């Protein structure tokens, strides 16, 4: 990479072997991704897209998943950071799993929450655990999609201001319905906390709802994201291989970058979203 060139980081992708892990979120509608996806398949795509490094994110809630992504990071030098699984609703079990993990690349944690209530987030034991995560320099990834979930996430953000929170997949915008109001209100509530960042990526709910890829339909949502978070709290992410349901890797990142430009970002601001924010939020270096 030439001196002075900003590193491009894909802030969210997965690897998996379907025979080794049960993915309950994957249904009969997702035949296109019901196969193995490993580093050897992503490596040429990174080169074609001009991506220098990635953040590998868990896709199953299990200790075995943590072992798998640690092994993938050892095999793939382009993986700059890992977002592993922790059972955050069970703080003592979470501490035990965190103590078992020895990966230097661990930069964040996540547990899949779907649309479940997150009342446990504000329980004292969970708040204490999140203080510990903040002290370790670990970020927390989450996809809050309901009003109740957003209230719980923002309450935690207020209680643990040192915890870097990363909201994945644009907080599930209602692309297929076209009604931005409730979603934009949730986005504004999240953005009101300076330790909350947002990934400009497309989640499986939106991809499933679409019959085909429609980047233009995302423009109002990306524009709102830029408005509320600014480039210093936005990060570009492919969500590969889930994104392959509707778009190839290079096209996904190219279209999302174009939407950011159309939303008003200049070259310097785009460089933040394409790598610098992820480097800062996940602490993965220059």
C-alpha positions in Angstrom: 0.0 0.0 0.0 1.6 3.4 -1.0 2.6 5.8 1.7 -0.2 8.1 2.6 -2.9 5.9 1.3 -5.7 5.2 3.8 -6.2 1.5 4.5 -9.6 0.1 3.3 -11.3 -2.2 5.9 -14.3 -4.3 5.3 -15.8 -4.0 8.7 -18.1 -7.0 8.7 -18.0 -10.4 7.0 -18.2 -14.1 7.9 -16.7 -17.5 7.2 -18.4 -20.8 7.7 -18.6 -24.5 6.9 -22.3 -25.6 6.8 -21.5 -29.1 8.0 -19.8 -27.8 11.2 -22.4 -25.3 12.4 -26.1 -24.9 12.7 -27.3 -21.5 11.5 -30.9 -21.1 12.7 -31.2 -17.7 11.0 -30.7 -19.3 7.6 -33.9 -20.6 6.1 -35.2 -22.2 2.8 -35.0 -18.7 1.3 -31.3 -18.7 1.5 -30.2 -21.5 -0.7 -27.6 -19.3 -2.3 -25.5 -19.2 0.8 -26.1 -22.7 2.1 -22.5 -23.8 1.3 -19.0 -23.3 2.7 -17.4 -19.9 2.6 -13.7 -19.7 3.5 -10.7 -17.4 3.2 -9.6 -18.8 -0.1 -12.9 -17.6 -1.7 -12.8 -14.1 -0.2 -9.1 -13.3 -0.8 -9.4 -12.6 -4.6 -12.5 -10.6 -4.0 -10.6 -8.3 -1.6 -7.9 -7.7 -4.2 -10.5 -6.9 -6.9 -12.3 -4.5 -4.5 -9.1 -2.8 -3.2 -9.8 -4.0 0.4 -6.7 -4.2 2.6 -8.1 -5.8 5.8 -11.3 -7.1 7.3 -13.2 -7.6 10.5 -14.4 -11.2 10.8 -17.7 -11.5 12.8 -19.3 -14.6 14.4 -22.5 -16.0 12.9 -23.4 -18.6 15.5 -23.7 -18.3 19.3 -21.3 -20.9 20.6 -17.9 -21.4 22.0 -17.1 -23.7 19.0 -17.8 -20.7 16.7 -15.2 -18.7 18.6 -12.7 -21.5 18.0 -13.5 -21.5 14.3 -13.0 -17.8 13.8 -9.8 -17.8 15.8 -8.5 -20.5 13.4 -9.7 -18.6 10.4 -7.8 -15.5 11.6 -4.6 -17.6 11.9 -5.1 -18.8 8.3 -6.1 -15.4 6.8 -3.5 -12.6 7.2 -6.1 -10.1 5.9 -8.3 -10.5 9.0 -7.3 -7.6 11.2 -9.9 -8.2 14.0 -12.4 -10.7 15.3 -15.9 -10.0 16.7 -16.5 -13.2 18.8 -19.5 -14.6 20.6 -20.2 -13.9 24.3 -23.4 -14.9 26.2 -23.8 -11.3 27.4 -27.2 -12.2 29.1 -25.2 -14.6 31.4 -22.3 -12.5 32.7 -20.5 -15.2 34.6 -20.6 -17.5 31.6 -19.5 -14.6 29.4 -16.5 -14.0 31.7 -15.6 -17.7 31.5 -15.7 -17.6 27.7 -13.7 -14.4 27.6 -11.1 -15.9 29.8 -10.9 -18.9 27.5 -10.3 -16.8 24.4 -6.7 -16.0 23.8 -6.8 -14.5 20.3 -4.8 -11.3 20.0 -7.1 -10.3 17.1 -10.2 -10.2 19.4 -11.6 -6.6 19.0 -15.3 -7.0 19.8 -18.1 -9.3 20.9 -21.6 -10.1 19.9 -24.6 -12.2 20.7 -27.4 -12.7 18.2 -30.5 -11.0 19.5 -33.0 -11.1 16.6 -36.1 -9.2 17.9 -35.9 -10.5 21.4 -36.4 -8.0 24.3 -33.1 -6.8 25.8 -34.2 -6.0 29.3 -31.2 -7.9 30.6 -28.9 -5.2 29.2 -29.6 -2.8 32.1 -29.3 -5.4 34.8 -26.4 -4.5 37.2 -24.5 -7.7 36.5 -24.6 -7.0 32.7 -23.6 -3.3 33.2 -20.6 -4.5 35.3 -19.6 -6.9 32.5 -19.8 -4.2 29.9 -17.6 -1.9 32.0 -15.1 -4.8 31.9 -15.4 -5.1 28.1 -14.8 -1.3 27.8 -11.7 -1.6 30.0 -10.4 -4.4 27.8 -10.9 -2.2 24.7 -13.5 -4.5 23.2 -16.4 -3.1 21.2 -20.0 -4.6 21.3 -21.8 -5.3 18.0 -25.6 -5.4 18.0 -28.5 -5.0 15.6 -31.4 -3.2 17.5 -34.5 -3.3 15.3 -37.4 -2.5 17.7 -38.1 0.5 19.9 -37.6 -1.6 23.0 -34.2 -2.8 21.9 -33.1 0.7 21.0 -34.2 2.0 24.5 -32.2 -0.8 26.1 -29.1 -0.1 24.0 -29.2 3.6 24.6 -29.7 3.0 28.3 -26.6 0.8 28.3 -24.7 3.5 26.3 -25.6 6.0 29.0 -24.6 3.7 31.8 -21.3 2.6 30.2 -20.1 5.6 28.2 -16.7 4.0 27.7 -18.1 1.0 25.8 -17.8 1.4 22.0 -21.0 0.1 20.5 -21.3 -0.8 16.9 -24.8 -1.0 15.4 -24.7 -3.4 12.4 -26.5 -3.2 9.1 -27.9 0.3 9.3 -30.1 -0.9 12.2 -32.4 -2.7 9.7 -33.9 0.1 7.6 -37.5 -0.5 6.3 -36.4 -0.5 2.7 -39.3 -2.5 1.4 -41.9 -0.4 3.2 -40.6 3.1 2.4 -41.6 4.5 5.8 -38.5 6.1 7.3 -40.0 7.8 10.3 -39.9 5.2 13.1 -36.5 3.9 11.9 -35.0 7.4 11.6 -36.2 8.1 15.2 -34.5 5.0 16.4 -31.3 6.0 14.5 -31.4 9.5 16.0 -31.7 8.0 19.5 -28.7 5.8 18.9 -26.6 8.6 17.4 -27.3 10.8 20.4 -24.7 8.7 22.2 -21.1 9.5 21.0 -19.8 6.0 21.7 -22.3 4.5 19.2 -21.1 3.8 15.6 -23.1 2.4 12.6 -22.1 0.0 9.8 -23.2 0.9 6.3 -24.1 -2.6 5.3 -27.2 -4.6 4.3 -28.5 -7.3 6.7 -30.2 -10.6 5.9 -33.7 -9.2 6.6 -33.5 -6.6 3.9 -31.7 -9.0 1.5 -34.5 -11.5 2.0 -37.3 -8.9 1.5 -35.8 -7.8 -1.8 -36.4 -9.7 -5.0 -33.3 -8.2 -6.4 -30.5 -5.8 -5.3 -31.7 -2.2 -5.3 -29.0 0.2 -4.2 -31.2 3.3 -5.1 -33.8 2.2 -2.5 -31.1 2.5 0.2 -30.2 6.1 -0.7 -32.6 7.8 1.8 -31.4 5.5 4.6 -27.7 6.1 3.9 -28.4 9.8 3.7 -30.0 9.7 7.1 -27.1 7.7 8.5 -24.6 10.3 7.2 -26.8 13.0 8.7 -27.0 11.5 12.2 -23.6 9.8 12.6 -21.2 11.6 10.2 -18.2 9.9 8.6 -16.3 9.6 11.9 -18.9 7.1 13.2 -19.8 5.2 10.1 -18.0 2.2 8.7 -18.4 0.4 5.3 -19.1 -3.3 5.5 -20.0 -6.0 3.0 -21.7 -8.6 5.2 -20.2 -11.2 2.8 -21.3 -14.0 2.1 -24.8 -13.1 3.2 -24.7 -10.2 0.7 -24.2 -12.7 -2.1 -28.0 -13.4 -1.9 -28.4 -10.3 -4.1 -25.0 -8.9 -5.1 -21.4 -9.8 -5.7 -18.7 -8.7 -3.3 -17.2 -5.9 -5.5 -20.5 -4.6 -6.5 -21.8 -4.5 -2.9 -18.9 -2.3 -1.7 -18.9 -0.2 -4.8 -22.6 0.5 -4.6 -22.5 1.4 -0.9 -19.5 3.7 -1.5 -21.4 5.4 -4.3 -24.4 5.9 -2.0 -22.2 7.6 0.6 -20.8 10.0 -2.1 -24.4 10.7 -3.2 -25.2 11.4 0.4 -22.7 14.2 0.5 -19.4 12.7 1.6 -16.2 14.0 0.0 -13.0 12.0 -0.6 -11.6 12.6 2.8 -14.8 11.7 4.6 -15.3 8.6 2.4 -11.8 7.4 3.5 -13.0 7.5 7.1 -16.0 5.4 6.4 -14.0 3.0 4.2 -11.5 2.2 6.9 -10.5 4.8 9.4 -13.6 4.5 11.6 -13.3 0.8 11.8 -9.6 1.0 12.7 -10.4 3.4 15.5 -13.6 1.7 16.8 -12.1 -1.8 16.8 -8.6 -0.7 17.7 -7.0 -2.6 14.8 -4.2 -0.1 14.1 -3.2 2.2 11.3 
